Amino acid sequence: MRPALIVSDDRLHHPNLRLAIVVPGTTTLRQLPLHVTVEPDAENGLDRPTAFQVEQVRAISTARLVERQGRLDAEARHTVDEVLRNTLDLH
């Protein structure tokens, strides 16, 4: 199991689709420009610094989602959004 940040709109989470688009996280910190590193805190529920690998964005079955750990703060969400927008060339 690894942390993942759900980035899809709630409309995709329809019971018949059972999909979520996620950015997976890793505790192996490589300091890559496409990775957004988040320090653990009470709000996000992480237990170690985690790099969210924006270049690995993917759709997964919601059956693979085990439990909600927490929520990223606004600054981290904004950074992930910007890196995702630039990576996918969504201007």
For each residue, the residues with C-beta under 8 A, 3 or more apart:
1: 66
2: 24 25 26
3: 24 25 46 50 69
4: 22 23 24 25 60 65
5: 22 23 24 25 52 72 80
6: 20 21 22 65
7: 21 22 23 57 80 81 84
8: 12 13 19 20 21 22 59
9: 12
10: 13
11: 14
12: 8 9 17 19 20 21
13: 8 10 17 19 20 62
14: 11 17 18
15: 18
16:
17: 12 13 14
18: 14 15 61 62 63
19: 8 12 13 59 60 61 62
20: 6 8 12 13 59 60 61 62 65
21: 6 7 8 12 57 58 59 60
22: 4 5 6 7 8 57 58 59 60
23: 4 5 7 52 53 54 56 57 80 84
24: 2 3 4 5 52 53 56 58
25: 2 3 4 5 38 46 50 51 52 53
26: 2 29 50 51 53
27: 48 49 50 51
28: 51
29: 26 35 37 49 51
30: 35 51
31: 35 37
32: 35 51
33: 83
34: 53 54 55 83 87
35: 29 30 31 32 51 52 53 54
36: 51 52 54 76 79 80 83
37: 29 31 49 50 51 52
38: 25 44 46 49 50 51 52 72 76
39: 46 49
40: 44 45 46 47 48 49 50
41: 44 46 73
42: 45 70
43: 70 71 72 73
44: 38 40 41 69 70 71 72 73 76
45: 40 42 68 69 70
46: 3 25 38 39 40 41 49 50 69 70
47: 40
48: 27 40
49: 27 29 37 38 39 40 46
50: 3 25 26 27 37 38 40 46
51: 25 26 27 28 29 30 32 35 36 37 38
52: 5 23 24 25 35 36 37 38 80
53: 23 24 25 26 34 35 56
54: 23 34 35 36 57 80 83 84 87
55: 34 87
56: 23 24 53
57: 7 21 22 23 54 84 87 88
58: 21 22 24
59: 8 19 20 21 22
60: 4 19 20 21 22 64 65
61: 18 19 20 64
62: 13 18 19 20 65
63: 18
64: 60 61
65: 4 6 20 60 62
66: 1
67:
68: 45
69: 3 44 45 46
70: 42 43 44 45 46
71: 43 44
72: 5 38 43 44 76 77 80
73: 41 43 44 76 77
74: 77 78
75: 78 79
76: 36 38 44 72 73 79 80
77: 72 73 74 80 81
78: 74 75 81 82
79: 36 75 76 82 83
80: 5 7 23 36 52 54 72 76 77 83 84
81: 7 77 78 84 85
82: 78 79 85 86
83: 33 34 36 54 79 80 86 87
84: 7 23 54 57 80 81 87 88 90
85: 81 82 88 90 91
86: 82 83 89
87: 34 54 55 57 83 84
88: 57 84 85
89: 86
90: 84 85
91: 85
